[in-house]
């Protein structure tokens, strides 16, 4: 069963809200073979203009599911973010299964096991060259197509990964023209 880490910013997380979030995210468990060691990190935030933002992150070994949505109502934002996560899972699963069939491999089932958590450190004083956030990443072997898919799901502009074929460290990035670039590190 998926575990939940639900926290609120500028809003109290009531039992009703917690139950609603857990009920909505529970529907995503049907896509996974094992959720016993997984945690969904949920951040609920209400702004001064009364808009509500919901961010959900579910770390997995080969990808990190992440979505955020903002609307005029907290529960509506939960609905929107759950729908977005479900679309991401379906897209990822379809892509992986197509690739595996093309290679003559049995269909791959998405497994949901907790990945190493990113650690963040934030300094109080910020100048132009201060590092204000440090992330530690565990590089997973994958193809450039899988890395681009992961980057798009995270809504990032770049993604670092280990190339499954060459075992080298690569970076995919989104170019200004909307296409993608690849940087291959040399030893």
WOMO-V180178 format. One record per residue. N is the residue number from 1. SS is DSSP state (h for helix, s for strand, l for the rest). NEAR is the number of other C-alpha atoms within 10 Angstrom. Layout:
N,SS,NEAR ; N,SS,NEAR
This chain:
1,l,11 ; 2,l,19 ; 3,s,14 ; 4,s,17 ; 5,s,13 ; 6,s,17 ; 7,s,14 ; 8,s,14 ; 9,s,12 ; 10,l,11 ; 11,l,13 ; 12,l,12 ; 13,l,16 ; 14,l,10 ; 15,h,9 ; 16,h,9 ; 17,h,16 ; 18,h,15 ; 19,h,12 ; 20,h,15 ; 21,h,20 ; 22,h,19 ; 23,h,11 ; 24,h,14 ; 25,h,22 ; 26,h,15 ; 27,h,11 ; 28,h,15 ; 29,h,13 ; 30,h,9 ; 31,h,16 ; 32,l,14 ; 33,l,12 ; 34,l,15 ; 35,l,18 ; 36,l,12 ; 37,l,13 ; 38,l,19 ; 39,s,20 ; 40,s,19 ; 41,s,16 ; 42,s,24 ; 43,s,17 ; 44,s,25 ; 45,s,20 ; 46,s,20 ; 47,l,12 ; 48,l,7 ; 49,l,7 ; 50,l,12 ; 51,l,14 ; 52,s,22 ; 53,s,23 ; 54,s,25 ; 55,s,19 ; 56,s,22 ; 57,s,18 ; 58,s,21 ; 59,s,21 ; 60,l,20 ; 61,l,15 ; 62,l,20 ; 63,l,19 ; 64,s,17 ; 65,s,20 ; 66,s,22 ; 67,s,22 ; 68,s,21 ; 69,s,18 ; 70,s,19 ; 71,s,16 ; 72,l,14 ; 73,l,13 ; 74,h,21 ; 75,h,17 ; 76,h,16 ; 77,h,21 ; 78,h,28 ; 79,h,16 ; 80,h,17 ; 81,h,23 ; 82,h,24 ; 83,h,15 ; 84,h,17 ; 85,h,21 ; 86,h,17 ; 87,h,13 ; 88,h,20 ; 89,h,17 ; 90,h,12 ; 91,h,13 ; 92,h,19 ; 93,h,17 ; 94,h,14 ; 95,h,14 ; 96,h,18 ; 97,h,17 ; 98,h,14 ; 99,h,16 ; 100,h,14 ; 101,h,12 ; 102,h,10 ; 103,l,9 ; 104,l,8 ; 105,l,11 ; 106,l,10 ; 107,l,14 ; 108,l,14 ; 109,l,12 ; 110,l,18 ; 111,l,15 ; 112,l,24 ; 113,l,20 ; 114,l,18 ; 115,l,18 ; 116,l,12 ; 117,l,12 ; 118,l,11 ; 119,l,10 ; 120,l,10 ; 121,l,10 ; 122,l,11 ; 123,l,9 ; 124,l,7 ; 125,l,8 ; 126,l,10 ; 127,l,8 ; 128,l,6 ; 129,l,6 ; 130,l,10 ; 131,l,12 ; 132,l,14 ; 133,l,10 ; 134,l,11 ; 135,l,10 ; 136,l,10 ; 137,l,13 ; 138,l,15 ; 139,l,14 ; 140,l,17 ; 141,s,18 ; 142,s,15 ; 143,l,16 ; 144,h,20 ; 145,h,13 ; 146,h,18 ; 147,h,25 ; 148,h,23 ; 149,h,18 ; 150,h,21 ; 151,h,20 ; 152,h,17 ; 153,h,21 ; 154,h,19 ; 155,l,12 ; 156,l,12 ; 157,l,14 ; 158,s,19 ; 159,s,19 ; 160,s,20 ; 161,s,21 ; 162,s,20 ; 163,s,19 ; 164,l,13 ; 165,l,9 ; 166,l,11 ; 167,l,12 ; 168,l,14 ; 169,s,18 ; 170,s,20 ; 171,s,18 ; 172,s,20 ; 173,s,20 ; 174,s,17 ; 175,l,12 ; 176,l,8 ; 177,l,6 ; 178,l,8 ; 179,l,8 ; 180,s,13 ; 181,s,13 ; 182,s,16 ; 183,s,11 ; 184,s,13 ; 185,l,9 ; 186,l,7 ; 187,l,5
